[in-house]
Amino acid sequence: MHSSTLACENPPRLILRTPESDTPDLRYRGALADGLSSPAGLHRRPWLARLRRALEKDLFAVHYQPIVSLADGRPAHYEALVRLADEGPSGPLIAPGQFLPAAERYGLVRDIDRLVLARVAALLSARDGGPRVAINLSALSVTDPAMLSHVERCLRREGADPSRLVIEITETAAISDMDRARAFCQGVCALGCEVALDDFGAGYGSFHYLTRLPFNYLKIDGSFVRELTGSRNDQLVVQALVGIARGMGVRTIAEYVTDRPTLTLLRRYGVDYAQGFELGRPHPRFPLSA
């Protein structure tokens, strides 16, 4: 990979939304199209007790959605997407948009992040080679001074290859504490992991943290992709972001790809990878190979 001065470098060996997206912002809205439970009033139990119980009893499910190379049409890596599975074996999975806001409010989202990291690290240790896996970390995790050492311990304990772990962070995570976010990204890059800036372009500060954080992938926010074929403005934005990413030596991923015409346009504009229902829905079984 051509590296800009901000791109992660992988030193000698010492890679963690969404149908379209799956954590706050578009990920909350996109999860509803995945057949997950969400009707208002369906789940009334107090969230604090419910989430604590789910963490204690490991009642979360992780599904994997492919991120496909537009050069050859093959999955380049997968994103790990968490669901709440506390309604019993035959009950519905609960969309992240239903429980992540509460998890953030009660300070439990870090525990959920760590649970997903542990699942993915164990998965990577069980596979010799194979595709990378991406996980999305919350602002509380990215700015937690203890999180970097936790990632390192988790990977070492499982014997997982750091180069197969991609950590996605959102603008919300970055701007909550830019200095800590930058230190965290630099640290995981030093471990050999890769970093993706998720939901890029969704907030006013996007270009600010674009120049301050080390990263390997720029994930174009789904709001610019959903109506791409009919919006000249969205087309201009996507083309501009591809140009910026190429100039910085990083790769682009388009989220929220739901039809073939959109995929054709993204390929024409030079986007490197795409993710969305057109390319594959999240699945509980992780593939043996890319």
C-alpha positions in Angstrom: 0.0 0.0 0.0 1.3 3.4 -0.8 1.5 5.3 2.5 1.0 9.0 3.2 2.8 10.5 6.2 -0.3 9.7 8.2 -0.9 6.2 7.0 -0.2 3.3 9.4 3.0 1.4 8.8 3.0 -2.3 9.7 6.3 -3.0 11.4 7.7 -6.6 11.7 5.3 -8.8 13.5 5.4 -8.1 17.0 -6.4 -6.3 11.6 -12.4 -4.7 14.9 -22.3 -1.6 11.1 -23.1 -2.9 8.9 -25.6 -3.8 6.6 -25.1 -0.3 5.7 -23.9 0.8 9.1 -24.5 -0.5 12.7 -23.6 1.8 15.6 -24.7 5.3 16.3 -25.7 7.5 13.3 -26.6 5.6 10.1 -25.8 2.3 11.8 -28.8 2.7 14.1 -31.1 3.4 11.1 -29.6 0.8 8.8 -30.0 -2.1 11.2 -33.8 -2.0 11.0 -33.6 -3.2 7.4 -31.7 -6.3 8.5 -34.8 -8.1 9.9 -33.8 -7.2 13.5 -36.2 -6.5 16.3 -37.1 -2.9 16.7 -40.9 -2.1 17.0 -41.5 0.6 19.5 -42.7 -0.7 22.9 -41.6 -4.3 22.2 -38.8 -4.4 24.7 -39.7 -2.5 27.9 -37.4 -4.0 30.5 -35.0 -1.4 32.0 -32.0 -1.2 29.9 -29.4 -1.0 32.7 -30.4 -4.3 34.2 -30.9 -5.9 30.9 -27.5 -5.0 29.5 -25.7 -6.0 32.7 -27.4 -9.4 32.5 -26.5 -9.8 28.9 -22.9 -9.0 29.6 -22.8 -11.4 32.6 -24.4 -14.2 30.6 -22.7 -13.4 27.2 -26.0 -12.8 25.5 -24.6 -11.0 22.5 -24.3 -12.3 19.0 -21.7 -11.2 16.4 -22.5 -11.3 12.7 -20.1 -10.7 9.8 -20.7 -8.7 6.7 -18.4 -8.7 3.7 -16.5 -5.7 2.5 -15.9 -6.4 -1.1 -13.1 -5.4 -3.4 -14.4 -3.5 -6.5 -11.3 -4.6 -8.4 -12.1 -8.4 -8.4 -15.5 -8.7 -6.6 -14.2 -10.8 -3.8 -14.5 -10.1 0.0 -11.4 -8.3 1.2 -12.4 -8.3 4.8 -15.5 -8.6 7.0 -17.0 -6.3 9.6 -18.1 -7.7 13.0 -21.5 -6.4 13.9 -23.0 -6.9 17.4 -26.6 -7.8 18.2 -28.3 -8.4 21.5 -29.6 -12.0 21.8 -31.4 -12.1 25.1 -34.8 -13.1 23.9 -34.2 -16.8 24.0 -33.2 -19.3 21.3 -36.2 -18.5 19.2 -36.5 -14.8 20.0 -35.5 -12.0 17.7 -32.1 -10.4 17.7 -32.1 -6.8 18.9 -30.8 -4.1 16.6 -27.8 -2.1 17.9 -29.8 1.0 17.5 -32.0 -0.3 20.3 -29.3 -1.0 22.9 -26.1 0.9 22.1 -27.4 4.3 23.1 -28.4 2.9 26.5 -25.0 1.1 26.7 -23.3 4.4 26.1 -25.5 6.3 28.6 -24.7 3.8 31.4 -21.0 3.4 30.5 -21.4 -0.2 29.5 -20.4 0.2 25.8 -16.8 -0.4 26.6 -17.6 -3.8 28.0 -19.5 -4.6 24.8 -16.6 -3.4 22.7 -14.3 -5.7 24.7 -16.6 -8.6 24.3 -16.6 -8.1 20.5 -12.8 -7.8 20.5 -12.4 -11.0 22.4 -14.7 -12.9 20.0 -12.9 -11.6 17.0 -9.4 -12.2 18.4 -10.4 -15.8 19.2 -11.8 -16.2 15.7 -8.6 -14.9 14.1 -6.5 -17.2 16.2 -8.5 -20.2 15.0 -7.8 -19.3 11.3 -4.5 -19.7 9.6 -4.5 -16.7 7.3 -7.8 -15.7 5.8 -9.5 -12.3 5.6 -9.2 -9.4 7.9 -12.0 -8.5 10.4 -13.1 -5.0 11.3 -14.6 -4.0 14.6 -16.1 -0.6 15.5 -15.0 0.9 18.8 -17.0 3.5 20.7 -15.8 6.9 21.8 -15.5 5.6 25.4 -13.1 2.8 24.2 -11.0 4.9 21.8 -10.4 7.5 24.5 -9.9 5.0 27.3 -6.2 5.1 28.3 -6.3 1.4 29.2 -7.8 0.3 25.8 -4.6 0.0 23.8 -2.9 -2.3 26.3 -6.2 -4.3 26.5 -6.1 -4.8 22.7 -2.5 -5.9 22.8 -3.1 -8.4 25.6 -6.2 -9.8 23.9 -4.4 -10.4 20.7 -1.3 -11.9 22.4 -3.5 -14.1 24.6 -5.3 -15.6 21.6 -2.2 -15.7 19.4 -4.1 -13.6 16.8 -2.2 -11.9 13.9 -2.6 -8.1 14.5 -2.4 -7.4 10.8 -5.8 -9.1 10.3 -7.6 -6.7 12.7 -9.0 -3.5 11.4 -10.3 -1.0 14.0 -13.0 1.4 12.9 -13.5 4.7 14.7 -16.1 7.4 14.0 -15.8 11.2 14.0 -17.7 11.2 17.3 -15.1 9.0 18.8 -12.3 11.2 17.5 -13.5 14.6 18.4 -14.5 13.6 22.0 -10.8 13.7 22.8 -8.6 14.1 19.8 -5.3 13.7 21.6 -6.3 10.4 23.1 -7.8 9.2 19.9 -4.7 10.0 18.0 -2.5 8.2 20.6 -4.8 5.2 20.4 -4.7 5.0 16.6 -0.9 5.4 16.6 -0.6 2.6 19.2 -2.8 0.1 17.3 -0.9 0.9 14.1 2.4 0.1 16.0 0.9 -3.2 17.0 0.4 -4.0 13.3 -3.4 -3.4 13.1 -5.1 -1.2 10.6 -7.4 1.8 11.2 -10.5 2.9 9.3 -12.2 6.3 9.7 -15.9 5.3 9.7 -18.9 7.4 8.5 -16.6 9.9 6.9 -18.3 13.1 5.9 -21.2 12.8 8.3 -20.0 15.5 10.6 -18.7 19.1 10.4 -15.3 18.1 11.7 -14.5 15.3 9.3 -11.7 17.0 7.4 -10.2 18.2 10.7 -9.5 14.7 12.0 -8.7 13.5 8.5 -5.4 15.3 8.8 -4.7 14.4 12.5 -5.2 10.7 12.7 -3.3 7.8 11.2 -5.5 5.5 9.1 -5.6 3.1 6.3 -9.2 3.2 5.1 -11.7 6.0 4.6 -15.3 4.8 4.9 -17.5 7.1 2.9 -20.7 7.8 4.9 -23.8 6.1 3.6 -25.7 9.4 3.3 -23.6 10.1 0.2 -24.1 6.6 -1.2 -27.8 5.8 -0.7 -29.0 8.1 -3.5 -25.8 8.3 -5.4 -27.4 7.4 -8.8 -29.8 10.3 -8.6 -27.8 13.0 -6.9 -25.2 15.0 -8.7 -24.1 16.5 -5.4 -23.5 13.1 -3.8 -21.6 12.1 -6.9 -19.3 15.1 -6.7 -18.7 14.5 -3.0 -17.8 10.8 -3.5 -15.4 11.6 -6.4 -13.8 14.3 -4.3 -13.3 11.9 -1.3 -11.8 9.3 -3.6 -9.3 11.9 -4.9 -8.4 13.0 -1.3 -7.9 9.4 -0.2 -5.7 8.6 -3.2 -3.6 11.7 -2.6 -3.1 10.5 1.0 -2.3 6.9 0.0 -5.2 5.4 1.7 -8.1 3.2 0.5 -11.8 4.0 0.3 -14.9 2.0 1.3 -18.4 2.9 0.4 -21.1 1.9 2.8 -24.9 1.5 2.2 -24.6 -0.1 -1.3 -28.0 -1.6 -2.0 -28.2 -1.9 -5.8 -26.2 -2.6 -8.9 -26.3 0.9 -10.5 -24.7 2.4 -7.4 -22.0 -0.3 -7.5 -21.3 0.5 -11.1 -20.9 4.2 -10.3 -18.6 3.6 -7.3 -16.4 1.4 -9.5 -16.3 4.1 -12.2 -15.3 6.7 -9.5 -12.4 4.5 -8.3 -13.7 3.5 -4.9 -11.7 0.6 -3.7 -14.2 -1.4 -1.6 -18.0 -1.5 -1.0 -20.3 -2.8 1.7 -24.1 -3.2 1.8 -27.0 -5.5 1.1 -26.2 -5.7 -2.7 -22.9 -7.4 -1.8 -23.9 -9.4 1.2 -26.0 -9.3 4.4 -24.5 -9.9 7.8 -24.2 -13.6 8.6 -23.5 -15.4 11.9 -21.0 -17.8 10.3 -17.6 -16.4 9.5 -16.2 -17.7 6.2 -13.1 -20.0 6.3 -11.4 -17.9 3.6 -11.8 -14.6 1.7 
